[in-house]
Amino acid sequence: MMRLKFGSLLAVLLVVGLGACNNPSPSQSEATASPEATATTEASPVASASPTTTANDTQKVLTEMQAVLAQTKAAVQANDFKKAQAVYADFDEKYWEKIEDGVKEKSKASYKQVEEGMVAISNQLKAPKPDATKTIAAIDALTKTLNAYAKGS
């Protein structure tokens, strides 16, 4: 009889203990986060594309991408390749990744042209001695692709 009571008690404690493990409490850093940090985190835009990206969102990102390309081109024209690299550095992660799935779904040709254009610009900017003429041509080609896609989307 004693073994049965002990076994039952052990089973109850095990179930309660496992149940508590499935309900994690906030970590120490989450519990002590300042309101400013929480507000900043909540207010910042989502970096990745959501499945519900609207046409307006896409147009906004395309406009932002075109602005970055214009800034990059201006830096290249001024022979300031370090600035051009800095401006263009997060083009893929900050802008393209937000809309690339939608672009690929709507136009595989445009998607491929954008990908190739980004590679061409990156390669030129990373070259030991970047060629301003080739870099500007690559920027212009990508800008043209984005403009064409924007008109069709």
Contacts in CASP RR format, 6 or more apart in sequence:
PFRMAT RR
TARGET T0000
AUTHOR 0000-0000-0000
METHOD contacts of the structure
MODEL  1
MMRLKFGSLLAVLLVVGLGACNNPSPSQSEATASPEATATTEASPVASAS
PTTTANDTQKVLTEMQAVLAQTKAAVQANDFKKAQAVYADFDEKYWEKIE
DGVKEKSKASYKQVEEGMVAISNQLKAPKPDATKTIAAIDALTKTLNAYA
KGS
47 93 0 8 1.000
47 94 0 8 1.000
47 97 0 8 1.000
47 98 0 8 1.000
48 97 0 8 1.000
48 98 0 8 1.000
49 97 0 8 1.000
49 98 0 8 1.000
49 99 0 8 1.000
49 100 0 8 1.000
49 101 0 8 1.000
49 102 0 8 1.000
53 98 0 8 1.000
53 99 0 8 1.000
53 102 0 8 1.000
55 153 0 8 1.000
57 98 0 8 1.000
57 99 0 8 1.000
58 99 0 8 1.000
58 102 0 8 1.000
58 103 0 8 1.000
58 153 0 8 1.000
59 150 0 8 1.000
59 153 0 8 1.000
61 95 0 8 1.000
61 98 0 8 1.000
61 99 0 8 1.000
62 99 0 8 1.000
62 146 0 8 1.000
62 149 0 8 1.000
62 150 0 8 1.000
62 153 0 8 1.000
63 150 0 8 1.000
64 95 0 8 1.000
65 91 0 8 1.000
65 95 0 8 1.000
65 96 0 8 1.000
65 146 0 8 1.000
66 143 0 8 1.000
66 146 0 8 1.000
66 147 0 8 1.000
68 87 0 8 1.000
68 88 0 8 1.000
68 91 0 8 1.000
68 95 0 8 1.000
69 139 0 8 1.000
69 142 0 8 1.000
69 143 0 8 1.000
69 146 0 8 1.000
70 143 0 8 1.000
71 87 0 8 1.000
72 84 0 8 1.000
72 87 0 8 1.000
72 88 0 8 1.000
72 121 0 8 1.000
72 139 0 8 1.000
73 136 0 8 1.000
73 139 0 8 1.000
73 140 0 8 1.000
73 143 0 8 1.000
75 81 0 8 1.000
75 83 0 8 1.000
75 84 0 8 1.000
75 87 0 8 1.000
76 84 0 8 1.000
76 130 0 8 1.000
76 132 0 8 1.000
76 135 0 8 1.000
76 136 0 8 1.000
76 139 0 8 1.000
77 132 0 8 1.000
77 136 0 8 1.000
79 132 0 8 1.000
81 125 0 8 1.000
81 130 0 8 1.000
84 125 0 8 1.000
84 130 0 8 1.000
84 135 0 8 1.000
85 125 0 8 1.000
85 126 0 8 1.000
88 121 0 8 1.000
88 122 0 8 1.000
88 125 0 8 1.000
91 118 0 8 1.000
91 121 0 8 1.000
92 118 0 8 1.000
96 114 0 8 1.000
96 118 0 8 1.000
100 111 0 8 1.000
100 114 0 8 1.000
103 110 0 8 1.000
103 111 0 8 1.000
103 114 0 8 1.000
103 149 0 8 1.000
103 153 0 8 1.000
104 111 0 8 1.000
106 153 0 8 1.000
107 149 0 8 1.000
110 145 0 8 1.000
110 148 0 8 1.000
110 149 0 8 1.000
113 142 0 8 1.000
113 145 0 8 1.000
114 142 0 8 1.000
114 145 0 8 1.000
114 146 0 8 1.000
114 149 0 8 1.000
117 138 0 8 1.000
117 141 0 8 1.000
117 142 0 8 1.000
117 145 0 8 1.000
118 142 0 8 1.000
120 138 0 8 1.000
120 141 0 8 1.000
120 142 0 8 1.000
121 135 0 8 1.000
121 138 0 8 1.000
121 139 0 8 1.000
121 142 0 8 1.000
124 130 0 8 1.000
124 131 0 8 1.000
124 134 0 8 1.000
124 135 0 8 1.000
124 138 0 8 1.000
125 135 0 8 1.000
END
